[in-house]
């Protein structure tokens, strides 16, 4: 996806369902997807189905949601390990 976006000049925005579904780590989506795209295309807009308006990784509510989603992911991992054993 990132390669396609960077190689296509007509893309003005990206809509994604849920940033926590890209990776279960807090920073992966921002560091590996958003960051490189913003470096090459600083005017590109990001939209999430979980956020009204433009999605901004610097927004405190977005950061809280990423932290919360990570915590929930870790809880689910622990539950799966307990159940498996």
PyMOL Python script that loads the backbone (N, CA, C, O; Angstrom):
from pymol import cmd

cmd.read_pdbstr("""\
ATOM      1  N   UNK A   1       0.819  -1.176   0.000  1.00  0.00           N
ATOM      2  CA  UNK A   1       0.000   0.000   0.000  1.00  0.00           C
ATOM      3  C   UNK A   1       0.873   1.253   0.000  1.00  0.00           C
ATOM      4  O   UNK A   1       0.642   2.178  -0.779  1.00  0.00           O
ATOM      5  N   UNK A   2       1.868   1.278   0.871  1.00  0.00           N
ATOM      6  CA  UNK A   2       2.730   2.452   0.974  1.00  0.00           C
ATOM      7  C   UNK A   2       3.431   2.730  -0.347  1.00  0.00           C
ATOM      8  O   UNK A   2       3.504   3.881  -0.776  1.00  0.00           O
ATOM      9  N   UNK A   3       3.945   1.699  -0.993  1.00  0.00           N
ATOM     10  CA  UNK A   3       4.630   1.872  -2.281  1.00  0.00           C
ATOM     11  C   UNK A   3       3.692   2.447  -3.330  1.00  0.00           C
ATOM     12  O   UNK A   3       4.072   3.333  -4.096  1.00  0.00           O
ATOM     13  N   UNK A   4       2.463   1.936  -3.361  1.00  0.00           N
ATOM     14  CA  UNK A   4       1.476   2.418  -4.326  1.00  0.00           C
ATOM     15  C   UNK A   4       1.175   3.897  -4.088  1.00  0.00           C
ATOM     16  O   UNK A   4       1.139   4.687  -5.032  1.00  0.00           O
ATOM     17  N   UNK A   5       0.961   4.266  -2.839  1.00  0.00           N
ATOM     18  CA  UNK A   5       0.648   5.660  -2.499  1.00  0.00           C
ATOM     19  C   UNK A   5       1.806   6.577  -2.885  1.00  0.00           C
ATOM     20  O   UNK A   5       1.591   7.650  -3.449  1.00  0.00           O
ATOM     21  N   UNK A   6       3.012   6.161  -2.587  1.00  0.00           N
ATOM     22  CA  UNK A   6       4.176   6.989  -2.892  1.00  0.00           C
ATOM     23  C   UNK A   6       4.455   7.083  -4.393  1.00  0.00           C
ATOM     24  O   UNK A   6       5.043   8.062  -4.852  1.00  0.00           O
ATOM     25  N   UNK A   7       4.042   6.084  -5.153  1.00  0.00           N
ATOM     26  CA  UNK A   7       4.315   6.093  -6.590  1.00  0.00           C
ATOM     27  C   UNK A   7       3.186   6.706  -7.418  1.00  0.00           C
ATOM     28  O   UNK A   7       3.315   6.838  -8.635  1.00  0.00           O
ATOM     29  N   UNK A   8       2.088   7.079  -6.773  1.00  0.00           N
ATOM     30  CA  UNK A   8       0.936   7.618  -7.491  1.00  0.00           C
ATOM     31  C   UNK A   8       0.722   9.077  -7.105  1.00  0.00           C
ATOM     32  O   UNK A   8       0.484   9.393  -5.939  1.00  0.00           O
ATOM     33  N   UNK A   9       0.808   9.950  -8.085  1.00  0.00           N
ATOM     34  CA  UNK A   9       0.742  11.390  -7.803  1.00  0.00           C
ATOM     35  C   UNK A   9      -0.677  11.910  -7.579  1.00  0.00           C
ATOM     36  O   UNK A   9      -0.842  12.990  -7.012  1.00  0.00           O
ATOM     37  N   UNK A  10      -1.700  11.181  -8.003  1.00  0.00           N
ATOM     38  CA  UNK A  10      -3.065  11.709  -7.898  1.00  0.00           C
ATOM     39  C   UNK A  10      -3.726  11.459  -6.538  1.00  0.00           C
ATOM     40  O   UNK A  10      -4.809  11.983  -6.280  1.00  0.00           O
ATOM     41  N   UNK A  11      -3.101  10.678  -5.679  1.00  0.00           N
ATOM     42  CA  UNK A  11      -3.692  10.376  -4.372  1.00  0.00           C
ATOM     43  C   UNK A  11      -3.548  11.589  -3.463  1.00  0.00           C
ATOM     44  O   UNK A  11      -2.443  12.077  -3.226  1.00  0.00           O
ATOM     45  N   UNK A  12      -4.689  12.070  -2.955  1.00  0.00           N
ATOM     46  CA  UNK A  12      -4.713  13.247  -2.081  1.00  0.00           C
ATOM     47  C   UNK A  12      -5.023  12.884  -0.626  1.00  0.00           C
ATOM     48  O   UNK A  12      -4.786  13.674   0.288  1.00  0.00           O
ATOM     49  N   UNK A  13      -5.553  11.678  -0.429  1.00  0.00           N
ATOM     50  CA  UNK A  13      -5.902  11.265   0.921  1.00  0.00           C
ATOM     51  C   UNK A  13      -5.988   9.758   1.037  1.00  0.00           C
ATOM     52  O   UNK A  13      -6.095   9.042   0.041  1.00  0.00           O
ATOM     53  N   UNK A  14      -5.937   9.295   2.271  1.00  0.00           N
ATOM     54  CA  UNK A  14      -5.988   7.863   2.566  1.00  0.00           C
ATOM     55  C   UNK A  14      -7.043   7.656   3.640  1.00  0.00           C
ATOM     56  O   UNK A  14      -7.047   8.337   4.665  1.00  0.00           O
ATOM     57  N   UNK A  15      -7.933   6.710   3.393  1.00  0.00           N
ATOM     58  CA  UNK A  15      -8.947   6.351   4.385  1.00  0.00           C
ATOM     59  C   UNK A  15      -8.606   4.948   4.877  1.00  0.00           C
ATOM     60  O   UNK A  15      -8.397   4.033   4.081  1.00  0.00           O
ATOM     61  N   UNK A  16      -8.552   4.794   6.188  1.00  0.00           N
ATOM     62  CA  UNK A  16      -8.301   3.464   6.732  1.00  0.00           C
ATOM     63  C   UNK A  16      -9.332   3.179   7.808  1.00  0.00           C
ATOM     64  O   UNK A  16      -9.897   4.089   8.416  1.00  0.00           O
ATOM     65  N   UNK A  17      -9.563   1.896   8.028  1.00  0.00           N
ATOM     66  CA  UNK A  17     -10.589   1.471   8.974  1.00  0.00           C
ATOM     67  C   UNK A  17     -10.174   1.726  10.412  1.00  0.00           C
ATOM     68  O   UNK A  17     -10.912   2.357  11.168  1.00  0.00           O
ATOM     69  N   UNK A  18      -9.020   1.253  10.789  1.00  0.00           N
ATOM     70  CA  UNK A  18      -8.630   1.306  12.196  1.00  0.00           C
ATOM     71  C   UNK A  18      -7.108   1.166  12.281  1.00  0.00           C
ATOM     72  O   UNK A  18      -6.551   0.137  11.897  1.00  0.00           O
ATOM     73  N   UNK A  19      -6.451   2.192  12.779  1.00  0.00           N
ATOM     74  CA  UNK A  19      -4.986   2.166  12.838  1.00  0.00           C
ATOM     75  C   UNK A  19      -4.441   1.036  13.689  1.00  0.00           C
ATOM     76  O   UNK A  19      -3.323   0.577  13.459  1.00  0.00           O
ATOM     77  N   UNK A  20      -5.203   0.583  14.660  1.00  0.00           N
ATOM     78  CA  UNK A  20      -4.709  -0.499  15.517  1.00  0.00           C
ATOM     79  C   UNK A  20      -4.733  -1.845  14.795  1.00  0.00           C
ATOM     80  O   UNK A  20      -4.132  -2.804  15.279  1.00  0.00           O
ATOM     81  N   UNK A  21      -5.407  -1.938  13.659  1.00  0.00           N
ATOM     82  CA  UNK A  21      -5.447  -3.189  12.899  1.00  0.00           C
ATOM     83  C   UNK A  21      -4.240  -3.349  11.987  1.00  0.00           C
ATOM     84  O   UNK A  21      -3.980  -4.444  11.490  1.00  0.00           O
ATOM     85  N   UNK A  22      -3.506  -2.276  11.765  1.00  0.00           N
ATOM     86  CA  UNK A  22      -2.313  -2.354  10.926  1.00  0.00           C
ATOM     87  C   UNK A  22      -1.218  -3.104  11.664  1.00  0.00           C
ATOM     88  O   UNK A  22      -0.522  -3.935  11.081  1.00  0.00           O
ATOM     89  N   UNK A  23      -1.070  -2.809  12.944  1.00  0.00           N
ATOM     90  CA  UNK A  23      -0.068  -3.460  13.777  1.00  0.00           C
ATOM     91  C   UNK A  23      -0.548  -3.430  15.213  1.00  0.00           C
ATOM     92  O   UNK A  23      -1.330  -2.559  15.595  1.00  0.00           O
ATOM     93  N   UNK A  24      -0.092  -4.355  15.990  1.00  0.00           N
ATOM     94  CA  UNK A  24      -0.472  -4.391  17.400  1.00  0.00           C
ATOM     95  C   UNK A  24       0.473  -3.580  18.282  1.00  0.00           C
ATOM     96  O   UNK A  24       0.259  -3.489  19.491  1.00  0.00           O
ATOM     97  N   UNK A  25       1.500  -2.998  17.703  1.00  0.00           N
ATOM     98  CA  UNK A  25       2.393  -2.135  18.469  1.00  0.00           C
ATOM     99  C   UNK A  25       1.912  -0.693  18.341  1.00  0.00           C
ATOM    100  O   UNK A  25       1.299  -0.328  17.339  1.00  0.00           O
ATOM    101  N   UNK A  26       2.184   0.110  19.334  1.00  0.00           N
ATOM    102  CA  UNK A  26       1.675   1.483  19.357  1.00  0.00           C
ATOM    103  C   UNK A  26       2.238   2.309  18.210  1.00  0.00           C
ATOM    104  O   UNK A  26       1.495   3.003  17.517  1.00  0.00           O
ATOM    105  N   UNK A  27       3.523   2.237  18.012  1.00  0.00           N
ATOM    106  CA  UNK A  27       4.180   3.177  17.102  1.00  0.00           C
ATOM    107  C   UNK A  27       4.335   2.692  15.666  1.00  0.00           C
ATOM    108  O   UNK A  27       4.679   3.494  14.798  1.00  0.00           O
ATOM    109  N   UNK A  28       4.100   1.439  15.385  1.00  0.00           N
ATOM    110  CA  UNK A  28       4.354   0.896  14.047  1.00  0.00           C
ATOM    111  C   UNK A  28       3.641   1.642  12.928  1.00  0.00           C
ATOM    112  O   UNK A  28       4.265   2.009  11.933  1.00  0.00           O
ATOM    113  N   UNK A  29       2.360   1.865  13.077  1.00  0.00           N
ATOM    114  CA  UNK A  29       1.585   2.508  12.023  1.00  0.00           C
ATOM    115  C   UNK A  29       2.128   3.902  11.719  1.00  0.00           C
ATOM    116  O   UNK A  29       2.284   4.273  10.556  1.00  0.00           O
ATOM    117  N   UNK A  30       2.413   4.665  12.760  1.00  0.00           N
ATOM    118  CA  UNK A  30       2.906   6.031  12.575  1.00  0.00           C
ATOM    119  C   UNK A  30       4.330   6.019  12.024  1.00  0.00           C
ATOM    120  O   UNK A  30       4.631   6.764  11.090  1.00  0.00           O
ATOM    121  N   UNK A  31       5.205   5.196  12.579  1.00  0.00           N
ATOM    122  CA  UNK A  31       6.605   5.180  12.144  1.00  0.00           C
ATOM    123  C   UNK A  31       6.811   4.589  10.754  1.00  0.00           C
ATOM    124  O   UNK A  31       7.596   5.120   9.969  1.00  0.00           O
ATOM    125  N   UNK A  32       6.127   3.513  10.445  1.00  0.00           N
ATOM    126  CA  UNK A  32       6.416   2.767   9.223  1.00  0.00           C
ATOM    127  C   UNK A  32       5.473   3.053   8.061  1.00  0.00           C
ATOM    128  O   UNK A  32       5.800   2.756   6.912  1.00  0.00           O
ATOM    129  N   UNK A  33       4.327   3.616   8.342  1.00  0.00           N
ATOM    130  CA  UNK A  33       3.376   3.919   7.270  1.00  0.00           C
ATOM    131  C   UNK A  33       3.199   5.429   7.122  1.00  0.00           C
ATOM    132  O   UNK A  33       3.522   5.998   6.080  1.00  0.00           O
ATOM    133  N   UNK A  34       2.690   6.069   8.158  1.00  0.00           N
ATOM    134  CA  UNK A  34       2.376   7.498   8.090  1.00  0.00           C
ATOM    135  C   UNK A  34       3.640   8.342   7.894  1.00  0.00           C
ATOM    136  O   UNK A  34       3.669   9.207   7.018  1.00  0.00           O
ATOM    137  N   UNK A  35       4.662   8.107   8.679  1.00  0.00           N
ATOM    138  CA  UNK A  35       5.885   8.912   8.616  1.00  0.00           C
ATOM    139  C   UNK A  35       6.513   8.964   7.230  1.00  0.00           C
ATOM    140  O   UNK A  35       6.728  10.052   6.695  1.00  0.00           O
ATOM    141  N   UNK A  36       6.813   7.801   6.631  1.00  0.00           N
ATOM    142  CA  UNK A  36       7.409   7.825   5.299  1.00  0.00           C
ATOM    143  C   UNK A  36       6.513   8.479   4.236  1.00  0.00           C
ATOM    144  O   UNK A  36       7.004   9.154   3.331  1.00  0.00           O
ATOM    145  N   UNK A  37       5.208   8.274   4.354  1.00  0.00           N
ATOM    146  CA  UNK A  37       4.299   8.905   3.388  1.00  0.00           C
ATOM    147  C   UNK A  37       4.306  10.417   3.572  1.00  0.00           C
ATOM    148  O   UNK A  37       4.364  11.161   2.594  1.00  0.00           O
ATOM    149  N   UNK A  38       4.246  10.875   4.818  1.00  0.00           N
ATOM    150  CA  UNK A  38       4.263  12.329   5.079  1.00  0.00           C
ATOM    151  C   UNK A  38       5.578  12.970   4.639  1.00  0.00           C
ATOM    152  O   UNK A  38       5.583  14.119   4.195  1.00  0.00           O
ATOM    153  N   UNK A  39       6.681  12.252   4.754  1.00  0.00           N
ATOM    154  CA  UNK A  39       7.975  12.793   4.304  1.00  0.00           C
ATOM    155  C   UNK A  39       7.961  13.080   2.807  1.00  0.00           C
ATOM    156  O   UNK A  39       8.452  14.117   2.361  1.00  0.00           O
ATOM    157  N   UNK A  40       7.397  12.158   2.040  1.00  0.00           N
ATOM    158  CA  UNK A  40       7.375  12.307   0.586  1.00  0.00           C
ATOM    159  C   UNK A  40       6.207  13.162   0.100  1.00  0.00           C
ATOM    160  O   UNK A  40       6.324  13.884  -0.890  1.00  0.00           O
ATOM    161  N   UNK A  41       5.077  13.072   0.812  1.00  0.00           N
ATOM    162  CA  UNK A  41       3.863  13.792   0.410  1.00  0.00           C
ATOM    163  C   UNK A  41       3.282  14.517   1.631  1.00  0.00           C
ATOM    164  O   UNK A  41       2.301  14.049   2.210  1.00  0.00           O
ATOM    165  N   UNK A  42       3.864  15.638   2.026  1.00  0.00           N
ATOM    166  CA  UNK A  42       3.439  16.317   3.249  1.00  0.00           C
ATOM    167  C   UNK A  42       1.997  16.840   3.229  1.00  0.00           C
ATOM    168  O   UNK A  42       1.429  17.112   4.287  1.00  0.00           O
ATOM    169  N   UNK A  43       1.404  16.981   2.049  1.00  0.00           N
ATOM    170  CA  UNK A  43       0.041  17.495   1.963  1.00  0.00           C
ATOM    171  C   UNK A  43      -1.036  16.418   1.959  1.00  0.00           C
ATOM    172  O   UNK A  43      -2.226  16.731   1.933  1.00  0.00           O
ATOM    173  N   UNK A  44      -0.634  15.164   1.985  1.00  0.00           N
ATOM    174  CA  UNK A  44      -1.611  14.078   1.944  1.00  0.00           C
ATOM    175  C   UNK A  44      -2.418  14.065   3.243  1.00  0.00           C
ATOM    176  O   UNK A  44      -1.887  14.358   4.314  1.00  0.00           O
ATOM    177  N   UNK A  45      -3.690  13.727   3.141  1.00  0.00           N
ATOM    178  CA  UNK A  45      -4.581  13.700   4.305  1.00  0.00           C
ATOM    179  C   UNK A  45      -4.885  12.255   4.676  1.00  0.00           C
ATOM    180  O   UNK A  45      -5.003  11.388   3.810  1.00  0.00           O
ATOM    181  N   UNK A  46      -5.007  12.013   5.961  1.00  0.00           N
ATOM    182  CA  UNK A  46      -5.361  10.699   6.473  1.00  0.00           C
ATOM    183  C   UNK A  46      -6.720  10.793   7.149  1.00  0.00           C
ATOM    184  O   UNK A  46      -7.013  11.759   7.855  1.00  0.00           O
ATOM    185  N   UNK A  47      -7.544   9.777   6.924  1.00  0.00           N
ATOM    186  CA  UNK A  47      -8.864   9.708   7.534  1.00  0.00           C
ATOM    187  C   UNK A  47      -9.049   8.315   8.125  1.00  0.00           C
ATOM    188  O   UNK A  47      -8.626   7.318   7.540  1.00  0.00           O
ATOM    189  N   UNK A  48      -9.678   8.261   9.276  1.00  0.00           N
ATOM    190  CA  UNK A  48      -9.974   6.991   9.927  1.00  0.00           C
ATOM    191  C   UNK A  48     -11.477   6.900  10.147  1.00  0.00           C
ATOM    192  O   UNK A  48     -12.142   7.907  10.391  1.00  0.00           O
ATOM    193  N   UNK A  49     -11.996   5.698  10.060  1.00  0.00           N
ATOM    194  CA  UNK A  49     -13.422   5.512  10.332  1.00  0.00           C
ATOM    195  C   UNK A  49     -13.741   5.719  11.808  1.00  0.00           C
ATOM    196  O   UNK A  49     -14.910   5.819  12.179  1.00  0.00           O
ATOM    197  N   UNK A  50     -12.714   5.784  12.654  1.00  0.00           N
ATOM    198  CA  UNK A  50     -12.920   5.981  14.090  1.00  0.00           C
ATOM    199  C   UNK A  50     -12.737   7.434  14.525  1.00  0.00           C
ATOM    200  O   UNK A  50     -12.869   7.746  15.708  1.00  0.00           O
ATOM    201  N   UNK A  51     -12.434   8.325  13.574  1.00  0.00           N
ATOM    202  CA  UNK A  51     -12.156   9.719  13.910  1.00  0.00           C
ATOM    203  C   UNK A  51     -12.963  10.629  12.999  1.00  0.00           C
ATOM    204  O   UNK A  51     -13.008  10.417  11.788  1.00  0.00           O
ATOM    205  N   UNK A  52     -13.599  11.641  13.574  1.00  0.00           N
ATOM    206  CA  UNK A  52     -14.279  12.637  12.755  1.00  0.00           C
ATOM    207  C   UNK A  52     -13.241  13.576  12.164  1.00  0.00           C
ATOM    208  O   UNK A  52     -12.343  14.039  12.868  1.00  0.00           O
ATOM    209  N   UNK A  53     -13.360  13.855  10.887  1.00  0.00           N
ATOM    210  CA  UNK A  53     -12.435  14.784  10.245  1.00  0.00           C
ATOM    211  C   UNK A  53     -11.109  14.138   9.912  1.00  0.00           C
ATOM    212  O   UNK A  53     -10.997  12.917   9.801  1.00  0.00           O
ATOM    213  N   UNK A  54     -10.115  14.980   9.758  1.00  0.00           N
ATOM    214  CA  UNK A  54      -8.783  14.523   9.379  1.00  0.00           C
ATOM    215  C   UNK A  54      -8.104  13.835  10.568  1.00  0.00           C
ATOM    216  O   UNK A  54      -8.134  14.334  11.693  1.00  0.00           O
ATOM    217  N   UNK A  55      -7.494  12.681  10.293  1.00  0.00           N
ATOM    218  CA  UNK A  55      -6.770  11.936  11.323  1.00  0.00           C
ATOM    219  C   UNK A  55      -5.370  12.524  11.439  1.00  0.00           C
ATOM    220  O   UNK A  55      -4.678  12.714  10.439  1.00  0.00           O
ATOM    221  N   UNK A  56      -4.963  12.808  12.671  1.00  0.00           N
ATOM    222  CA  UNK A  56      -3.642  13.396  12.914  1.00  0.00           C
ATOM    223  C   UNK A  56      -2.964  12.624  14.034  1.00  0.00           C
ATOM    224  O   UNK A  56      -3.467  12.570  15.156  1.00  0.00           O
ATOM    225  N   UNK A  57      -1.824  12.031  13.725  1.00  0.00           N
ATOM    226  CA  UNK A  57      -1.109  11.225  14.720  1.00  0.00           C
ATOM    227  C   UNK A  57      -0.627  12.029  15.914  1.00  0.00           C
ATOM    228  O   UNK A  57      -0.257  11.455  16.938  1.00  0.00           O
ATOM    229  N   UNK A  58      -0.627  13.357  15.796  1.00  0.00           N
ATOM    230  CA  UNK A  58      -0.203  14.210  16.915  1.00  0.00           C
ATOM    231  C   UNK A  58      -1.366  14.610  17.824  1.00  0.00           C
ATOM    232  O   UNK A  58      -1.153  15.229  18.867  1.00  0.00           O
ATOM    233  N   UNK A  59      -2.570  14.265  17.441  1.00  0.00           N
ATOM    234  CA  UNK A  59      -3.756  14.560  18.231  1.00  0.00           C
ATOM    235  C   UNK A  59      -3.736  13.707  19.508  1.00  0.00           C
ATOM    236  O   UNK A  59      -3.601  12.486  19.425  1.00  0.00           O
ATOM    237  N   UNK A  60      -3.869  14.326  20.677  1.00  0.00           N
ATOM    238  CA  UNK A  60      -3.832  13.555  21.931  1.00  0.00           C
ATOM    239  C   UNK A  60      -4.880  12.448  21.992  1.00  0.00           C
ATOM    240  O   UNK A  60      -4.615  11.387  22.557  1.00  0.00           O
ATOM    241  N   UNK A  61      -6.061  12.669  21.425  1.00  0.00           N
ATOM    242  CA  UNK A  61      -7.084  11.616  21.447  1.00  0.00           C
ATOM    243  C   UNK A  61      -6.664  10.411  20.598  1.00  0.00           C
ATOM    244  O   UNK A  61      -6.934   9.268  20.965  1.00  0.00           O
ATOM    245  N   UNK A  62      -6.017  10.662  19.488  1.00  0.00           N
ATOM    246  CA  UNK A  62      -5.501   9.575  18.645  1.00  0.00           C
ATOM    247  C   UNK A  62      -4.419   8.822  19.407  1.00  0.00           C
ATOM    248  O   UNK A  62      -4.383   7.591  19.380  1.00  0.00           O
ATOM    249  N   UNK A  63      -3.541   9.546  20.083  1.00  0.00           N
ATOM    250  CA  UNK A  63      -2.471   8.899  20.849  1.00  0.00           C
ATOM    251  C   UNK A  63      -3.030   8.062  21.996  1.00  0.00           C
ATOM    252  O   UNK A  63      -2.532   6.971  22.275  1.00  0.00           O
ATOM    253  N   UNK A  64      -4.050   8.567  22.649  1.00  0.00           N
ATOM    254  CA  UNK A  64      -4.695   7.807  23.735  1.00  0.00           C
ATOM    255  C   UNK A  64      -5.331   6.540  23.174  1.00  0.00           C
ATOM    256  O   UNK A  64      -5.215   5.468  23.769  1.00  0.00           O
ATOM    257  N   UNK A  65      -6.001   6.662  22.031  1.00  0.00           N
ATOM    258  CA  UNK A  65      -6.639   5.497  21.417  1.00  0.00           C
ATOM    259  C   UNK A  65      -5.595   4.446  21.033  1.00  0.00           C
ATOM    260  O   UNK A  65      -5.813   3.253  21.242  1.00  0.00           O
ATOM    261  N   UNK A  66      -4.481   4.876  20.480  1.00  0.00           N
ATOM    262  CA  UNK A  66      -3.417   3.928  20.132  1.00  0.00           C
ATOM    263  C   UNK A  66      -2.894   3.216  21.378  1.00  0.00           C
ATOM    264  O   UNK A  66      -2.662   2.007  21.352  1.00  0.00           O
ATOM    265  N   UNK A  67      -2.710   3.958  22.463  1.00  0.00           N
ATOM    266  CA  UNK A  67      -2.234   3.351  23.718  1.00  0.00           C
ATOM    267  C   UNK A  67      -3.263   2.375  24.272  1.00  0.00           C
ATOM    268  O   UNK A  67      -2.913   1.283  24.719  1.00  0.00           O
ATOM    269  N   UNK A  68      -4.518   2.765  24.243  1.00  0.00           N
ATOM    270  CA  UNK A  68      -5.593   1.904  24.742  1.00  0.00           C
ATOM    271  C   UNK A  68      -5.676   0.618  23.909  1.00  0.00           C
ATOM    272  O   UNK A  68      -5.775  -0.477  24.462  1.00  0.00           O
ATOM    273  N   UNK A  69      -5.637   0.756  22.586  1.00  0.00           N
ATOM    274  CA  UNK A  69      -5.710  -0.414  21.713  1.00  0.00           C
ATOM    275  C   UNK A  69      -4.534  -1.359  21.951  1.00  0.00           C
ATOM    276  O   UNK A  69      -4.695  -2.579  21.918  1.00  0.00           O
ATOM    277  N   UNK A  70      -3.352  -0.792  22.190  1.00  0.00           N
ATOM    278  CA  UNK A  70      -2.180  -1.618  22.494  1.00  0.00           C
ATOM    279  C   UNK A  70      -2.397  -2.380  23.799  1.00  0.00           C
ATOM    280  O   UNK A  70      -2.115  -3.575  23.886  1.00  0.00           O
ATOM    281  N   UNK A  71      -2.896  -1.682  24.801  1.00  0.00           N
ATOM    282  CA  UNK A  71      -3.147  -2.326  26.099  1.00  0.00           C
ATOM    283  C   UNK A  71      -4.162  -3.453  25.952  1.00  0.00           C
ATOM    284  O   UNK A  71      -3.976  -4.528  26.521  1.00  0.00           O
ATOM    285  N   UNK A  72      -5.224  -3.223  25.203  1.00  0.00           N
ATOM    286  CA  UNK A  72      -6.228  -4.265  24.985  1.00  0.00           C
ATOM    287  C   UNK A  72      -5.628  -5.463  24.243  1.00  0.00           C
ATOM    288  O   UNK A  72      -5.948  -6.613  24.543  1.00  0.00           O
ATOM    289  N   UNK A  73      -4.769  -5.185  23.287  1.00  0.00           N
ATOM    290  CA  UNK A  73      -4.102  -6.250  22.541  1.00  0.00           C
ATOM    291  C   UNK A  73      -3.244  -7.099  23.479  1.00  0.00           C
ATOM    292  O   UNK A  73      -3.235  -8.326  23.372  1.00  0.00           O
ATOM    293  N   UNK A  74      -2.530  -6.459  24.388  1.00  0.00           N
ATOM    294  CA  UNK A  74      -1.692  -7.186  25.338  1.00  0.00           C
ATOM    295  C   UNK A  74      -2.540  -8.039  26.288  1.00  0.00           C
ATOM    296  O   UNK A  74      -2.171  -9.169  26.609  1.00  0.00           O
ATOM    297  N   UNK A  75      -3.668  -7.498  26.733  1.00  0.00           N
ATOM    298  CA  UNK A  75      -4.570  -8.274  27.599  1.00  0.00           C
ATOM    299  C   UNK A  75      -5.085  -9.508  26.868  1.00  0.00           C
ATOM    300  O   UNK A  75      -5.139 -10.599  27.436  1.00  0.00           O
ATOM    301  N   UNK A  76      -5.460  -9.326  25.607  1.00  0.00           N
ATOM    302  CA  UNK A  76      -5.951 -10.460  24.823  1.00  0.00           C
ATOM    303  C   UNK A  76      -4.866 -11.501  24.610  1.00  0.00           C
ATOM    304  O   UNK A  76      -5.142 -12.701  24.644  1.00  0.00           O
ATOM    305  N   UNK A  77      -3.645 -11.060  24.392  1.00  0.00           N
ATOM    306  CA  UNK A  77      -2.526 -11.988  24.234  1.00  0.00           C
ATOM    307  C   UNK A  77      -2.335 -12.818  25.506  1.00  0.00           C
ATOM    308  O   UNK A  77      -2.164 -14.035  25.433  1.00  0.00           O
ATOM    309  N   UNK A  78      -2.364 -12.180  26.639  1.00  0.00           N
ATOM    310  CA  UNK A  78      -2.206 -12.879  27.920  1.00  0.00           C
ATOM    311  C   UNK A  78      -3.340 -13.891  28.109  1.00  0.00           C
ATOM    312  O   UNK A  78      -3.095 -15.014  28.551  1.00  0.00           O
ATOM    313  N   UNK A  79      -4.567 -13.509  27.783  1.00  0.00           N
ATOM    314  CA  UNK A  79      -5.687 -14.427  27.903  1.00  0.00           C
ATOM    315  C   UNK A  79      -5.491 -15.653  27.010  1.00  0.00           C
ATOM    316  O   UNK A  79      -5.739 -16.782  27.433  1.00  0.00           O
ATOM    317  N   UNK A  80      -5.045 -15.426  25.779  1.00  0.00           N
ATOM    318  CA  UNK A  80      -4.830 -16.545  24.861  1.00  0.00           C
ATOM    319  C   UNK A  80      -3.757 -17.485  25.377  1.00  0.00           C
ATOM    320  O   UNK A  80      -3.895 -18.704  25.274  1.00  0.00           O
ATOM    321  N   UNK A  81      -2.686 -16.927  25.932  1.00  0.00           N
ATOM    322  CA  UNK A  81      -1.603 -17.747  26.476  1.00  0.00           C
ATOM    323  C   UNK A  81      -2.113 -18.570  27.646  1.00  0.00           C
ATOM    324  O   UNK A  81      -1.808 -19.758  27.744  1.00  0.00           O
ATOM    325  N   UNK A  82      -2.883 -17.958  28.530  1.00  0.00           N
ATOM    326  CA  UNK A  82      -3.436 -18.679  29.688  1.00  0.00           C
ATOM    327  C   UNK A  82      -4.357 -19.793  29.240  1.00  0.00           C
ATOM    328  O   UNK A  82      -4.286 -20.907  29.758  1.00  0.00           O
ATOM    329  N   UNK A  83      -5.216 -19.506  28.288  1.00  0.00           N
ATOM    330  CA  UNK A  83      -6.156 -20.514  27.801  1.00  0.00           C
ATOM    331  C   UNK A  83      -5.415 -21.652  27.103  1.00  0.00           C
ATOM    332  O   UNK A  83      -5.772 -22.819  27.261  1.00  0.00           O
ATOM    333  N   UNK A  84      -4.403 -21.316  26.344  1.00  0.00           N
ATOM    334  CA  UNK A  84      -3.640 -22.316  25.599  1.00  0.00           C
ATOM    335  C   UNK A  84      -2.906 -23.265  26.548  1.00  0.00           C
ATOM    336  O   UNK A  84      -2.780 -24.456  26.262  1.00  0.00           O
ATOM    337  N   UNK A  85      -2.427 -22.743  27.666  1.00  0.00           N
ATOM    338  CA  UNK A  85      -1.686 -23.568  28.613  1.00  0.00           C
ATOM    339  C   UNK A  85      -2.672 -24.204  29.556  1.00  0.00           C
ATOM    340  O   UNK A  85      -2.276 -24.951  30.451  1.00  0.00           O
TER     341      UNK A  85
END
""", "prot")
cmd.dss("prot")
cmd.show_as("cartoon", "prot")
cmd.util.cbc("prot")
cmd.orient("prot")
